[in-house]
Amino acid sequence: MLRLLQLPDFIQAAVRDESISSGHARSLINLKNEKDQKKILKQILSKELSVRQTEDLVRSLDKKNETKKIPVTKPTRDPFLEDISKKLRNKLGTKVDIKAKGKGGEIRIEFYSNDDLERLIQLLNEAD
């Protein structure tokens, strides 16, 4: 019931007036867009939809909105830097990330405990 308080006032009013049930309102919670909530509420009232029909309608609207989303593509990584990162990862036995920044960049080496840090320092000192 507390979740229903997150709904816009017009939906809360419809529940109070018993125009729709709390089951209908719970279905509408899943819609993040207030415009979509209002649209479905109008359909519930005009077509006298059951809670199950409302849930199906909300699901179909969510699927329709998902197809509109543009997939985010990861930026392509420099194969040279990927190769160096892989070699360092194998040599050090931990996650290594290399990022280019302008003419330079950064190398990030992860460690998971003080002992692991000591081990990495020893490995780096051996390179001298």
Residue pairs with C-beta under 8 A, 6 or more apart in sequence:
1 22
3 26
3 29
4 12
4 15
4 22
4 25
4 26
4 29
5 12
6 29
7 25
7 28
7 29
7 37
8 34
8 37
8 38
10 38
10 41
11 20
11 25
11 28
11 37
11 41
12 25
14 20
14 25
14 41
14 45
15 21
15 22
15 24
15 25
19 45
20 41
20 44
20 45
21 51
23 51
23 54
24 44
24 49
24 51
24 54
27 40
27 51
27 54
27 55
27 58
28 37
28 40
28 41
28 54
28 58
30 58
30 62
31 37
31 40
31 58
31 61
31 62
36 61
36 65
40 54
40 57
40 58
40 61
43 49
43 57
44 54
49 57
78 100
81 98
81 99
81 100
81 105
84 98
85 96
85 97
85 98
88 96
88 98
88 107
88 109
89 95
89 96
91 123
92 109
92 120
92 123
93 119
94 109
94 110
94 111
94 112
94 116
94 120
95 109
95 110
96 107
96 108
96 109
96 110
97 107
97 108
97 110
98 105
98 106
98 107
98 108
99 105
99 106
99 108
109 120
111 117
111 120
